[in-house]
C-alpha cells in the first residue's frame, strides 16, 4: 500500500509529520514563491517533512502533478528562481523511488 496524504504515518523514515502540524510550512512556502514558480498561486497542503534533508512533501490540489517535494530556504521572503527548489511528482510512489534509499545529504 502506498502512503497517502490522509495517512502520512505510512511514509517511511526519514519522512515524518512534525508535532503541531504543518501549517507553518505552508505559510513559508507561500512567502517564498515567486511568480512563475510551478507552485505559485496553487492550493497546496503540507503532508510531511524529511528529517534527513529538510525537504517538505506537499499535496497539490487539482493539478496534473499531485505532489511536490520542496526544499524551502527559510528566508521568510520571496525567492528568485529556481528557489525554492521543487520536484513535481505525479504519483506518491515517485517520492519513494527518488528518495529511497535516502543518504541524508542535500544538494542545496
VEXDREN-2710 file (C-alpha; in Angstrom, 1 decimal):
% VEXDREN-2710
k/r/px/py/pz
1/UNK/0.0/0.0/0.0
2/UNK/1.3/3.4/-1.0
3/UNK/1.4/6.2/1.6
4/UNK/-1.3/8.8/1.1
5/UNK/-1.8/12.4/2.4
6/UNK/-4.6/11.1/4.5
7/UNK/-2.2/8.8/6.4
8/UNK/1.3/10.4/6.4
9/UNK/2.2/7.9/9.1
10/UNK/2.7/5.4/6.3
11/UNK/5.7/7.3/4.9
12/UNK/9.0/5.6/5.6
13/UNK/11.7/7.2/7.7
14/UNK/13.2/9.7/7.4
15/UNK/9.8/11.3/6.4
16/UNK/7.7/12.4/9.4
17/UNK/4.9/14.7/10.4
18/UNK/6.1/17.3/12.9
19/UNK/4.2/17.8/16.2
20/UNK/2.0/20.8/16.0
21/UNK/1.1/20.3/12.3
22/UNK/2.4/21.6/9.1
23/UNK/0.6/24.9/8.5
24/UNK/3.9/26.9/9.2
25/UNK/5.5/25.0/6.3
26/UNK/2.6/26.1/4.0
27/UNK/2.9/29.7/5.1
28/UNK/6.7/29.7/4.5
29/UNK/6.2/28.2/1.0
30/UNK/3.7/30.9/0.0
31/UNK/6.1/33.6/1.3
32/UNK/9.0/32.2/-0.8
33/UNK/7.1/31.5/-4.1
34/UNK/8.0/34.0/-6.9
35/UNK/5.7/34.5/-9.9
36/UNK/6.4/31.9/-12.5
37/UNK/7.3/29.2/-10.0
38/UNK/5.5/25.9/-10.7
39/UNK/3.6/26.1/-7.4
40/UNK/2.8/29.9/-7.5
41/UNK/-0.9/30.5/-7.0
42/UNK/-1.7/26.8/-6.4
43/UNK/-3.5/25.3/-3.4
44/UNK/-1.2/23.0/-1.6
45/UNK/-1.2/21.2/1.7
46/UNK/2.0/20.2/3.6
47/UNK/1.9/16.4/4.3
48/UNK/5.3/15.5/5.7
49/UNK/8.9/16.6/6.2
50/UNK/12.2/14.7/5.6
51/UNK/14.3/14.7/8.7
52/UNK/17.5/13.8/6.6
53/UNK/17.4/16.7/4.2
54/UNK/14.6/19.1/5.4
55/UNK/12.6/18.7/2.2
56/UNK/8.8/19.1/2.6
57/UNK/6.2/17.0/0.8
58/UNK/3.2/19.0/-0.4
59/UNK/-0.1/17.6/-1.8
60/UNK/-1.0/19.8/-4.8
61/UNK/-4.8/20.3/-5.3
62/UNK/-6.4/20.0/-8.7
63/UNK/-3.2/19.7/-10.9
64/UNK/-1.7/17.1/-13.2
65/UNK/1.1/16.6/-10.7
66/UNK/-0.5/15.7/-7.4
67/UNK/2.6/16.0/-5.2
68/UNK/5.6/18.2/-4.9
69/UNK/8.8/17.9/-2.9
70/UNK/10.1/21.4/-1.9
71/UNK/13.3/22.5/-0.3
72/UNK/12.4/25.7/1.5
73/UNK/15.0/28.4/2.0
74/UNK/13.5/29.7/5.3
75/UNK/14.4/33.2/4.2
76/UNK/10.9/34.5/5.1
77/UNK/10.7/36.4/1.8
78/UNK/10.0/35.8/-1.9
79/UNK/12.9/34.0/-3.6
80/UNK/14.4/34.2/-7.1
81/UNK/14.0/31.2/-9.4
82/UNK/14.9/28.4/-9.1
83/UNK/14.2/28.7/-5.4
84/UNK/12.5/27.2/-3.6
85/UNK/13.8/24.1/-5.3
86/UNK/10.8/22.0/-6.3
87/UNK/10.3/18.5/-7.7
88/UNK/6.8/17.8/-9.0
89/UNK/5.6/14.2/-8.7
90/UNK/2.7/12.6/-10.5
91/UNK/2.5/9.6/-8.1
92/UNK/3.5/9.4/-4.5
93/UNK/5.4/6.2/-5.4
94/UNK/7.8/8.6/-7.3
95/UNK/8.8/10.1/-3.9
96/UNK/9.7/6.7/-2.6
97/UNK/11.6/5.8/-5.7
98/UNK/13.5/9.1/-5.9
99/UNK/14.3/9.5/-2.2
100/UNK/15.0/5.8/-1.3
101/UNK/17.5/4.8/-0.1
102/UNK/17.9/8.2/1.4
103/UNK/21.5/9.1/2.2
104/UNK/20.8/12.1/4.3
105/UNK/22.5/14.6/2.1
106/UNK/21.1/17.6/0.3
107/UNK/22.3/19.2/-2.9
108/UNK/21.3/22.7/-1.8
END
